[in-house]
Amino acid sequence: MSTIDIIETRVRGFISDIQHPKQKKKINSNDLEFQLRKLVDDYFEMDGYSLFYRAIETLQAEGQLIPIQNNQYNGKTPALSLYYWVNIKVQADKWDRLEMMKLSDRFDFSYYERHPEWQTKEEWQRIQNVYTFLKSSQEREIVSFEERSLELFGHEKFLLDSDEFPDGKGFLTRIGISEDQLKMVKYGEPFVFWMKQGKEIKDIHRVLIIENLSFFHTSIKLLEANQLDYEPELIIYGEGTKIEQSFSFFFRMFPPKSYLFYYAGDLDAAGYGILIRLIEKYPDNSIQPALKIYRKMLECRDQKNDQKMGQTQNLKYRDLFFQWFTDEEQALLHQLWQEKKRIPQEVLTIETWRRWT
């Protein structure tokens, strides 16, 4: 074997070991050359760097390596980029086409034909597990996501959005199977609530949802003193965005009838989004902003503070929220938005509430 072949073979071996079937990897070209020098005894005598350079250029031309263009180089002549992406390892189809055809009455395998890197032994076992389940699904009961995930894939969190199980993300989409077909549901978490003293479940009609914990406790005090707007029979602690998942639990706990839901949160982008998404997700229910409470918050706008970092400035949610208010109030809300300011719900305390009672 020529010296050129020796170096290129070694480099290809390194790259092959690094390559991953599902994600790109990052390498340092100086580190790679250092490993090469330790393995090749006559590296300097054969002008190993020139051969290393040629091997890297060859792999780059083949598309296996992609230089990271950040103006960092390896300090050698001729220069190489200091960092490279190692592309995903291209694998030949591993699955038996005849076996795929046998299961095609339930599954769409087109994704796997376009992405052969997903044709792994583990993925095929998951598909077989689902296929076995579907054959008797009519006899099965509806269970939680976690319970079905544990049964079919060996871990209760496999199908949930989790960095712990990256293969689980999108699995149902890859095989073209819905949650309903697997007879599983995402149960909402129970929420914290307070029922007015002397009231029973059958008495509940008006429900106030509070975004933040401090005002939840303040609202309880106001409710018991008969000083809370809307005079709700029930107050729910929304716990920020958590209410969007837990709200469905309400309809499992309380009898089906017509309720009036009022929502009060921070006057900021996140608070607007929570309310509008609740309205959109539950269109058959009366959900509206607790305008009387928001108006009290606007009167406390001298306590405004900076918009939280990382909040998505969704104009659709903003406009849908603002339309509930008068023109004068909308002007104040627009001013807050333009100044990138917000009014936290915590401006409403027992002491500030006394201004209006």
Protein Blocks (a to p, Z undefined) as FASTA:
>chain_A
ZZklmmmmmmmmmmmmmpcfkbccdddfklmmmmmmmmmmklmmnommlmmmmmmmmmmm
nopaccddehpaehiacdddfbdcddddddddfbdfklmmmmmmmbccklmmmmmmlmcf
klmmmmmmmmmmmmmmmmpccddfklmmmmmnopaklmpccfklmmlgoklmmnopafkl
nopadddddddddddehiafklpmbdcddfbfklmmmmmmmmmnopaghiiabdcdeklm
llmmmmmmmmmmpccddddddddddddfklmmmmmmmmmmmmmbccdddfklmmmmmmmm
mmgccddehiacdfklmmmmmmmpcfklmmmmmmmmmnopacdfklpcfklmmmmZZ
